[in-house]
Amino acid sequence: MSLHGSYDPDNLFAKILRGEIPCVKVMEDEVALAFMDIFPQSRGHTLVVPKDVTARNFLELPRDKIGPYLERVQHIAIAVEMALKPDGIVVTQFNGAPAGQTIFHLHFHIIPRYDGARLAGHGHGAKADTAELEAIAREIAAAL
């Protein structure tokens, strides 16, 4: 999909937000939902999705929503660092398919990086074990 277009209310993250598809939740409030990526690029790969918006990407997010949403992204990134003690953290977001976006509901990736550990490709990692994701989610949630 291109950078511009119509919001699809049946995208995967919209379905997760409505509770139609399960996720391994880390945190949820009135602004955002944070959950584990089921195809993680590294241990602890977490997604943060804004609620109550129909923004396909960051460029479409209403300005009054930017501050509260990015506060949640930072809050989760800090909790990932505290809980998992990675050597670095990538906080990234893609806008449009040519930039790497695969699900067209705005979301940020929080990807812990560990010295000597290879990073799986975006959307190319193996599907994670749900029980392992739940354990990691509990560690991160405890650090919030």
Backbone as CSV, one residue per row, in Angstrom:
resi,resn,N_x,N_y,N_z,CA_x,CA_y,CA_z,C_x,C_y,C_z
1,MET,0.834,-1.187,0.000,0.000,0.000,0.000,0.873,1.244,0.000
2,SER,0.315,2.249,-0.566,1.059,3.491,-0.666,1.026,4.258,0.651
3,LEU,1.696,5.368,0.653,1.754,6.223,1.828,0.387,6.818,2.149
4,HIS,-0.427,7.030,1.136,-1.751,7.633,1.333,-2.834,6.654,0.923
5,GLY,-3.976,6.764,1.554,-5.089,5.893,1.203,-6.138,5.918,2.280
6,SER,-7.111,5.077,2.124,-8.203,4.995,3.080,-7.850,4.034,4.209
7,TYR,-8.297,4.373,5.392,-8.097,3.510,6.551,-9.018,2.303,6.429
8,ASP,-8.474,1.115,6.632,-9.248,-0.121,6.600,-9.585,-0.523,8.031
9,PRO,-10.851,-0.409,8.442,-11.215,-0.745,9.818,-11.097,-2.238,10.135
10,ASP,-10.808,-3.050,9.131,-10.620,-4.475,9.358,-9.156,-4.888,9.336
11,ASN,-8.230,-3.900,9.493,-6.821,-4.267,9.559,-6.564,-5.051,10.843
12,LEU,-5.479,-5.784,10.879,-5.158,-6.664,12.005,-5.155,-5.942,13.348
13,PHE,-4.553,-4.763,13.414,-4.469,-4.063,14.690,-5.818,-3.499,15.119
14,ALA,-6.650,-3.087,14.178,-8.001,-2.646,14.528,-8.785,-3.810,15.130
15,LYS,-8.595,-5.000,14.585,-9.274,-6.193,15.120,-8.752,-6.535,16.518
16,ILE,-7.450,-6.372,16.733,-6.879,-6.599,18.062,-7.456,-5.584,19.044
17,LEU,-7.518,-4.319,18.642,-8.057,-3.275,19.515,-9.518,-3.538,19.886
18,ARG,-10.278,-4.121,18.966,-11.688,-4.430,19.242,-11.856,-5.739,19.999
19,GLY,-10.762,-6.466,20.228,-10.832,-7.734,20.943,-11.259,-8.905,20.077
20,GLU,-11.233,-8.728,18.760,-11.630,-9.802,17.844,-10.508,-10.805,17.614
21,ILE,-9.283,-10.356,17.821,-8.101,-11.209,17.680,-7.312,-11.050,18.976
22,PRO,-6.855,-12.159,19.557,-6.106,-12.046,20.811,-4.706,-11.493,20.597
23,CYS,-4.151,-10.966,21.686,-2.768,-10.514,21.686,-2.197,-10.793,23.069
24,VAL,-0.887,-10.743,23.166,-0.213,-10.880,24.454,0.042,-9.456,24.933
25,LYS,-0.844,-8.991,25.788,-0.871,-7.605,26.222,0.206,-7.309,27.254
26,VAL,0.846,-6.152,27.081,1.806,-5.627,28.050,1.145,-4.538,28.876
27,MET,0.426,-3.624,28.193,-0.202,-2.481,28.857,-1.327,-1.974,27.972
28,GLU,-2.373,-1.474,28.632,-3.447,-0.824,27.901,-4.026,0.278,28.761
29,ASP,-4.256,1.427,28.142,-4.976,2.514,28.794,-5.852,3.175,27.749
30,GLU,-6.343,4.369,28.035,-7.255,5.042,27.109,-6.553,5.555,25.843
31,VAL,-5.230,5.607,25.850,-4.469,6.160,24.733,-3.885,5.086,23.824
32,ALA,-3.367,4.014,24.403,-2.612,3.041,23.613,-2.731,1.632,24.172
33,LEU,-2.412,0.692,23.305,-2.292,-0.717,23.665,-0.884,-1.140,23.274
34,ALA,-0.169,-1.759,24.214,1.157,-2.312,23.935,1.058,-3.826,24.058
35,PHE,1.602,-4.522,23.072,1.548,-5.982,23.082,2.773,-6.551,22.385
36,MET,3.003,-7.832,22.620,4.177,-8.493,22.071,3.974,-8.799,20.591
37,ASP,5.017,-8.577,19.794,4.993,-8.945,18.381,5.093,-10.464,18.308
38,ILE,4.176,-11.112,17.597,4.215,-12.577,17.529,5.279,-13.086,16.551
39,PHE,5.829,-12.182,15.751,6.960,-12.510,14.885,8.118,-11.583,15.273
40,PRO,8.652,-11.777,16.479,9.632,-10.821,17.012,10.954,-10.830,16.250
41,GLN,11.515,-9.629,16.146,12.843,-9.496,15.561,13.915,-9.795,16.599
42,SER,13.557,-9.666,17.883,14.447,-10.031,18.977,13.581,-10.297,20.210
43,ARG,14.198,-10.854,21.245,13.478,-11.146,22.483,12.965,-9.841,23.097
44,GLY,11.656,-9.739,23.271,11.062,-8.562,23.879,10.484,-7.557,22.896
45,HIS,10.469,-7.879,21.608,9.931,-6.994,20.576,8.469,-6.681,20.901
46,THR,8.208,-5.403,21.152,6.894,-4.943,21.602,6.346,-3.920,20.620
47,LEU,5.039,-3.954,20.414,4.352,-3.003,19.543,3.487,-2.090,20.391
48,VAL,3.406,-0.815,20.015,2.554,0.144,20.713,1.637,0.772,19.664
49,VAL,0.329,0.555,19.859,-0.687,0.963,18.897,-1.587,2.011,19.543
50,PRO,-1.842,3.137,18.861,-2.757,4.119,19.436,-4.204,3.647,19.342
51,LYS,-4.991,4.071,20.288,-6.415,3.744,20.313,-7.218,4.955,19.854
52,ASP,-8.435,4.695,19.438,-9.380,5.750,19.053,-8.853,6.670,17.963
53,VAL,-8.085,6.104,17.030,-7.655,6.858,15.856,-7.788,5.960,14.624
54,THR,-7.900,6.587,13.493,-7.911,5.844,12.234,-6.731,6.270,11.380
55,ALA,-5.590,6.425,12.014,-4.364,6.821,11.323,-3.666,5.582,10.783
56,ARG,-3.416,5.584,9.492,-2.680,4.480,8.873,-1.200,4.562,9.208
57,ASN,-0.716,5.781,9.442,0.709,5.980,9.713,0.885,7.239,10.550
58,PHE,2.117,7.526,10.914,2.408,8.655,11.797,2.011,9.989,11.177
59,LEU,2.108,10.102,9.871,1.781,11.349,9.188,0.294,11.697,9.321
60,GLU,-0.536,10.706,9.579,-1.978,10.912,9.675,-2.474,11.075,11.116
61,LEU,-1.591,10.917,12.087,-2.012,11.018,13.483,-2.374,12.469,13.806
62,PRO,-3.583,12.720,14.330,-3.937,14.094,14.703,-2.932,14.658,15.714
63,ARG,-2.592,15.925,15.539,-1.551,16.548,16.370,-1.855,16.469,17.859
64,ASP,-3.109,16.573,18.235,-3.438,16.526,19.663,-3.241,15.135,20.267
65,LYS,-3.051,14.129,19.428,-2.837,12.756,19.906,-1.354,12.403,19.986
66,ILE,-0.503,13.196,19.349,0.921,12.857,19.259,1.574,12.782,20.637
67,GLY,1.432,13.823,21.437,2.087,13.851,22.747,1.693,12.690,23.642
68,PRO,0.396,12.482,23.891,-0.005,11.372,24.754,0.448,10.008,24.227
69,TYR,0.367,9.815,22.909,0.766,8.537,22.328,2.276,8.325,22.461
70,LEU,3.070,9.312,22.115,4.518,9.148,22.215,4.980,9.009,23.660
71,GLU,4.246,9.584,24.602,4.555,9.344,26.016,4.415,7.863,26.334
72,ARG,3.388,7.223,25.784,3.203,5.777,26.015,4.315,4.982,25.352
73,VAL,4.698,5.360,24.144,5.788,4.662,23.456,7.059,4.737,24.305
74,GLN,7.390,5.925,24.811,8.576,6.073,25.646,8.445,5.261,26.940
75,HIS,7.283,5.305,27.555,7.038,4.581,28.818,7.293,3.078,28.628
76,ILE,6.801,2.530,27.533,7.002,1.107,27.249,8.471,0.831,26.945
77,ALA,9.123,1.704,26.176,10.544,1.500,25.866,11.387,1.483,27.140
78,ILE,11.079,2.366,28.073,11.810,2.402,29.346,11.556,1.117,30.130
79,ALA,10.318,0.637,30.130,9.997,-0.611,30.837,10.707,-1.800,30.193
80,VAL,10.788,-1.831,28.877,11.526,-2.898,28.182,12.985,-2.877,28.617
81,GLU,13.564,-1.685,28.668,14.969,-1.571,29.085,15.158,-2.037,30.526
82,MET,14.278,-1.613,31.404,14.398,-1.990,32.816,14.220,-3.490,33.020
83,ALA,13.260,-4.063,32.327,12.932,-5.476,32.527,13.918,-6.423,31.863
84,LEU,14.320,-6.113,30.638,15.086,-7.068,29.844,16.576,-6.772,29.757
85,LYS,16.984,-5.573,30.176,18.401,-5.193,30.196,19.101,-5.421,28.851
86,PRO,18.511,-4.968,27.746,19.207,-5.121,26.466,20.399,-4.172,26.397
87,ASP,21.253,-4.403,25.413,22.405,-3.531,25.208,22.033,-2.272,24.431
88,GLY,20.893,-2.299,23.782,20.380,-1.159,23.032,18.913,-1.388,22.730
89,ILE,18.236,-0.353,22.276,16.817,-0.474,21.916,16.583,0.327,20.643
90,VAL,15.928,-0.297,19.698,15.490,0.384,18.488,14.022,0.746,18.693
91,VAL,13.694,2.017,18.493,12.304,2.466,18.487,12.062,2.952,17.067
92,THR,11.168,2.271,16.354,10.996,2.568,14.942,9.542,2.522,14.532
93,GLN,9.277,3.150,13.400,7.926,3.233,12.872,8.036,3.413,11.366
94,PHE,7.203,2.714,10.600,7.267,2.746,9.142,6.039,3.451,8.571
95,ASN,6.221,4.210,7.511,5.137,4.948,6.862,5.050,4.535,5.396
96,GLY,4.090,3.679,5.071,3.896,3.198,3.708,4.671,1.928,3.429
97,ALA,4.136,1.131,2.506,4.759,-0.149,2.160,6.205,-0.005,1.688
98,PRO,6.538,0.986,0.856,7.931,1.106,0.430,8.896,1.354,1.592
99,ALA,8.371,1.862,2.715,9.207,2.110,3.898,9.258,0.888,4.811
100,GLY,8.499,-0.144,4.486,8.508,-1.363,5.288,7.225,-1.619,6.068
101,GLN,6.245,-0.728,5.985,4.998,-0.918,6.724,4.218,-2.082,6.130
102,THR,3.733,-2.972,6.999,2.961,-4.131,6.540,1.536,-4.138,7.090
103,ILE,1.299,-3.453,8.200,-0.045,-3.334,8.759,-0.357,-1.847,8.825
104,PHE,-1.461,-1.471,8.215,-1.747,-0.057,8.009,-2.652,0.531,9.082
105,HIS,-2.189,0.401,10.311,-2.681,1.119,11.489,-1.396,1.570,12.172
106,LEU,-1.301,2.850,12.463,-0.091,3.379,13.078,0.374,2.503,14.235
107,HIS,1.662,2.218,14.279,2.251,1.482,15.396,3.750,1.731,15.430
108,PHE,4.276,1.713,16.642,5.718,1.802,16.861,6.220,0.444,17.297
109,HIS,7.428,0.111,16.851,8.124,-1.101,17.274,9.154,-0.707,18.323
110,ILE,9.208,-1.444,19.400,10.264,-1.311,20.401,11.023,-2.628,20.354
111,ILE,12.251,-2.562,19.849,13.011,-3.779,19.575,14.299,-3.771,20.392
112,PRO,14.370,-4.611,21.428,15.611,-4.712,22.200,16.726,-5.292,21.322
113,ARG,17.938,-4.782,21.520,19.100,-5.303,20.803,20.105,-5.820,21.822
114,TYR,20.631,-6.987,21.535,21.574,-7.656,22.426,22.878,-7.870,21.673
115,ASP,24.009,-7.459,22.291,25.313,-7.635,21.656,25.484,-9.074,21.199
116,GLY,25.903,-9.240,19.955,26.188,-10.559,19.410,24.967,-11.310,18.906
117,ALA,23.771,-10.794,19.128,22.557,-11.476,18.675,22.084,-10.854,17.364
118,ARG,21.843,-11.697,16.396,21.339,-11.222,15.104,19.897,-10.781,15.233
119,LEU,19.538,-9.806,14.476,18.179,-9.301,14.442,17.443,-9.988,13.297
120,ALA,16.295,-10.595,13.597,15.489,-11.185,12.534,14.947,-10.064,11.660
121,GLY,14.707,-10.349,10.405,14.177,-9.342,9.491,12.751,-8.951,9.865
122,HIS,12.386,-7.727,9.562,11.032,-7.229,9.841,10.029,-8.085,9.080
123,GLY,9.149,-8.730,9.833,8.137,-9.588,9.224,8.662,-10.929,8.763
124,HIS,9.920,-11.248,9.082,10.512,-12.499,8.621,10.964,-13.411,9.758
125,GLY,10.730,-12.994,10.993,11.120,-13.819,12.121,10.186,-15.023,12.259
126,ALA,10.603,-15.987,13.027,9.754,-17.150,13.294,8.662,-16.755,14.281
127,LYS,7.525,-17.412,14.180,6.440,-17.144,15.116,6.879,-17.586,16.509
128,ALA,6.677,-16.710,17.468,7.124,-16.973,18.840,6.149,-17.875,19.573
129,ASP,6.651,-18.543,20.579,5.838,-19.363,21.464,5.017,-18.442,22.368
130,THR,3.711,-18.652,22.421,2.826,-17.772,23.184,3.186,-17.752,24.668
131,ALA,3.504,-18.897,25.237,3.859,-18.939,26.658,5.115,-18.119,26.936
132,GLU,6.076,-18.166,26.025,7.293,-17.363,26.192,6.967,-15.873,26.091
133,LEU,6.119,-15.499,25.122,5.712,-14.097,24.995,4.988,-13.620,26.244
134,GLU,4.135,-14.464,26.799,3.405,-14.087,28.021,4.365,-13.844,29.179
135,ALA,5.397,-14.669,29.299,6.388,-14.491,30.367,7.148,-13.177,30.180
136,ILE,7.532,-12.873,28.946,8.241,-11.622,28.674,7.321,-10.435,28.942
137,ALA,6.062,-10.530,28.519,5.090,-9.450,28.749,4.925,-9.169,30.240
138,ARG,4.907,-10.219,31.050,4.798,-10.035,32.505,6.024,-9.312,33.044
139,GLU,7.215,-9.639,32.523,8.434,-8.945,32.975,8.365,-7.462,32.648
140,ILE,7.946,-7.156,31.434,7.864,-5.748,31.019,6.780,-5.026,31.822
141,ALA,5.616,-5.640,31.960,4.516,-5.026,32.697,4.914,-4.749,34.146
142,ALA,5.704,-5.633,34.739,6.142,-5.438,36.123,7.046,-4.223,36.269
143,ALA,7.695,-3.836,35.168,8.611,-2.685,35.198,7.896,-1.352,34.941
144,LEU,6.622,-1.416,34.619,5.858,-0.181,34.335,5.586,0.612,35.566
